[in-house]
Amino acid sequence: MKKIIPKKSREVRRARVRATVTGTGIRPRLNVFRSLKGMYVQIIDDVKAVTLVAADVKEIKKVEKSDKYKNNKEAQAYNLGKLLAEKAVAKKIESVVFDRAGYRYHGRVKALAEGAREGGLKF
């Protein structure tokens, strides 16, 4: 019987997603990294190999729990998405490609995406 290794499985999913998702100058890539302690997001132009905007959970001072997100980490992710969207709109980035990096689209990743959409990003 084959042993399933979670980290290896995520890397396989990540490679599959990255084979189709690339960021350009017009529509950069929004990349997500999720750890147990926090979340890190970047908006990357893959053509120039430059990070245009970056944010992490440490930048969020106070997290207000909403009715939608009772979990503290999900509320942090939602606010992180809004913060990233504000920074991106300030740099005149309106549309991005979402790269979930092999993570499932639920929980913190979904909250981040919804926060970024509410902040003004389109993807």
N, C-alpha and C positions, 0 to 999 in steps of 0.2 A: 504494500500500500504506500502511495506517495504521501509524504509529509507536506502539509500546507504551511508555508511561512508567510505571515501577514505582510512583512516589509517587502518581501520579494513580489508578492501578489500586487501590492500597490505600485511598485516600480514597473511591472508589466502593464498595468492599467495606465500609468502615467505615460509610458512610451507610446501606447496606442492613441491616447488623446493628443499628445504632442506631434504625432505624425500628421495630423490634420489641422491643428491649431497653430498658426503663426501670426505674429504681430507685425504690422507695417507702420510707417510714419503716419498714415491717415487713420488707421485703426489698430492701435497697439494692443498688446496682450496683457490682461489682468491676471497675474499669477498669485496663487494662494499657497502658503505653507502653514500647516496646522501642527502644533505640538501640544503636549499636555498642559504646559504652563501658559501658552499664549498663541497668538496668530500673527502672521506677517504677510503683508500683501505688497505687491509691486505692480506698476504699469511699465511694461518693457517694450521698446522698439527693437524687434529682432533683426531688422535689416542693418541698423547701425550698432546693434549690441549695446544699447544704452538703457539704463533705468531712468525713466522720466519722472515718476512719482513713487514714493514709498511711504508706508505707514505700518505701525505695529500697535499692539494693545497697550504698551507702556505709555503711549502718547495720550491715551484717554484717561483723564483725571478722575472723573466721577461717572459712574454708570447708573442711569435711572432705569429701573425695570419697568417695562411697559406691560400692557395687558396681553400682548401677543407673545412676548418672550419672558417667561418667568424665570428660566434658567439664567444664571449670572453670566456664563460663558457665551450663551446665545445673544444676550443683550449686549455684551461687549463686542461681539462680532458684528451685530447690527450697527452699533455706533461707529465701529471701525470702518465699515462700508460707507457710512455717511461722511466720515472724516476724509477718507480717500477720495470720494466723489467731489468734495469741496476743493481739495487740493488740485484735482485733475481739471475741474472746471476753471479754476484760477489760471491754469496753464493752457487753457483753451482746448482741452481734450474732452470731446463729447461722446464719442463712440469707441467701445473697446470690444475685444474678443475675450470671453471668459475661459480661463484655463484652471480647472479644478484640481489639476495635478494628481489625478488618480483617486481622489477622495470622493466618496459618495455625495450626491447633491441632496443633503438633508442636514438638519441640525445647524451647526455653526457655519458651514459653507453656504447653506441656503440663506441663513440670516444675513451673512455678509453680502450676498448677491442682492437681496431685497433692500438692504440699507444703501448699497451703491446705486441701485435703480432709483430709489427715492431721493437720493442726493443729486441726481441729474445725469448719471451715466446711462448710455443705451447699449444693450448687448442682447 
